[in-house]
Amino acid sequence: MKIRYVIERAIYHIIVVWFCINSLLWSGILFISSLSRTLAGTQHLLYNELLSNPTSYIRNICA
């Protein structure tokens, strides 16, 4: 009876830990991908502005 209880608790803990690790991994992956997408978008906008009108871009930085 005791062995069965220990095995059930072990399986329960393995499942809970696995789900926690899984959710943390997925949230981390989603956060990193959204962050990189945001940074790439910002970089793209700055690059377009620099190409289209470099003098106003430099003036805005110096102001």
N, C-alpha and C positions, 0 to 999 in steps of 0.2 A: 504493500500500500504506500509506504514512504517513497519507494523508488519511482512509482508511477507519478506521485505528486511532484517529485523533483524534476522528472522528465517533462511533465506538463508545464511547470514553471519555466524551465529552460527554453522550451519551444515558444512559450508566450513572450519571454524576454527577447529571444532572437527575432521574432516577428516585429515586436515594437521597435527594437533598435534598428532593424532593417528599414522600416517605414520612416523612422526619424531621419536616418542617414539619407535615404532616397529623397525625402522632401527637402532636406537641406541642400543636397546636391542640385536638385532641379531649380530651387529658388536662387542658388548661387549662379547657375548657368544662365538663367533668365535675366538676372540682374546684370551680369557681365555683358551679355549680348545686347541688352537695352542700353547700357552705358556706352559700349563701343559704337552702337548705332548713333547715339546722341553725339558722341565726340566726332564721329565721321561726318555727320550732318553739319555740325558747327564748323569743322575744318573745311568742308566743301563750300559753305557760305562765305567764309573768310577768303578762300581761294578765289571764288567767283568775283567777290568785291575787289580784291586786289588786282585781278586781271582786267576788270571792266573800268575801274577808276582808281588807279594807284595813288594819284596825288591827294584825293579826298580821303582815302584810307590812311595815308601817312599823316595828313593833317588831323584826322580824328585821333590817332594815337598820340600825337604830340600835344594836342589841346588839353 
